[in-house]
Amino acid sequence: MALLPASNASYGERAFWEARYAAAAAEEEGRAPPPPGEWFGGLERFGGLLKAELRPGDRLLVLGCGNSALSYDLFQLGYTNITSIDYSEACIRSMKNRYAHCPGLHWAVMDARALAFTDESFDVVLEKGTLDSMMVGERDPWTVSQEAKLLLDQVLMEVSRVLRPGGRFISITFAQPHFRKRHYAQAAYGWSIRHAVYGDGFHYFFYVMVKGEELSPSDLALGQSLHLRPRTPSPICSFQDSDSENYLSAIEL
């Protein structure tokens, strides 16, 4: 089982990823069943949104598949050219074994920051919770670390590179637009952005980026705000002009 290199902190907290890899290895060795449920639900939750974006014959790339059944579910719907990648050898080995009977499903161990595909290779790139997991170490969604910004930029530049003109990048996440769209709305990626919301009670977000379309002015401005320096907090006001002033004299009774 391949663990996250100690020198690589950019994928978030080491403990998170080691636990994920350990679960996949245990499943592969028959020591544990697959984890119950799916992050953000399965096709029964967002299938209508997803099907509206897919076309017959599309070549799909699934980033960070983990042990999700999404690739198999799409295969069952008739999409028979699906490549799924993950950073974990244990995850990919487990998925290859589980779906060996599906010739249209392809699996590869790969770093999403350095995709081993030629330019314009895919019609659709899909991620479900992968970028969320990469940002698991972030504590303040308003003030994202430079390391996390760089990580997402590396991944998104690669996604843009492997998408054909007119191709779609689909991101399924719990990240609200005022947090996540800043990262997606970078002119360098060469795509437009729109989103939908699904879920009862707790909402999830379904983003679609179309390669070759322009960002709206408002989205472009939002993307530029990602690079602004955080505002310095205003000084705390005090009723006292000096240390010698009587505090009670400043209170209007």
Helices and strands as residue ranges (DSSP letters): H 14-28, H 43-51, E 60-63, H 70-76, E 82-86, H 89-98, E 105-109, E 122-128, H 130-134, H 146-162, E 163-173, H 177-184, G 187-189, E 191-198, E 204-211, H 217-225, G 247-250
